[in-house]
């Protein structure tokens, strides 16, 4: 068990390094933070030509300072004069010390932005997954027990119907019906009390959770039908064990591998993919913060938030790997 855990931790560290470097490098290659710092006009100044004397002076923007002096000061302050691997090393070391940098536009510390926005997104993701599993497990068990019967066929139609509706469309429908027309839930985010926050997150969590429930149900149904044909299930039936005991005590656990795999992938993806839902329901979460930072071209904030989402995805799947070891001890030897 110890060697299994050590291997997984080493893999986690390597994957986090690779993912964060890829995120940092790609966003630094695509965007030009210098334009946000000094403006596109000054950033376009050919300082090499100025140094060679081909241009006598760049247009003055700050008293006696030339445009090239402004550019070099900005490059030195934000390490833009260094290579991307060196800049990544500096950035990663600052992140490990708890310094997430500042917004180029507002000057607000990115650490405070994450602290204020991340809890809302985590609550939404956890709530959505609880709804999905709470619906999918009894649904999948019921359809597996009644495979190829009327209830199973109706469930197949219902699950494919849920899977075919885009999240944003389902969110608009739920918002219009339950918030605007029937006024059963608030239309926006309200954290004035725990009960109000719970109610305001219900519709967006349902929006994300219903499609996941259909996915989990289909996977669980298929795996359960296969498991119910195994010899150990036939032996349990021969011993006279109740069907419900056999289903939940013996068949369900070894049938959860596919669900657990997709659960881990979807949990990480939901943290980044909730941005549309957060916009629809006015939830001030990480997804909404990413959209705002991208629209403002606030590159330091975008880099930190996207890297945070990528790391969350990796960490969640790390715990999924550990959970595999609990589901099936044979995994620990692999």
Order of alpha helices (4+ residues) and beta strands (2+ residues): alpha-alpha-alpha-alpha-alpha-alpha-alpha-alpha-alpha-alpha-alpha-alpha-alpha-alpha-alpha
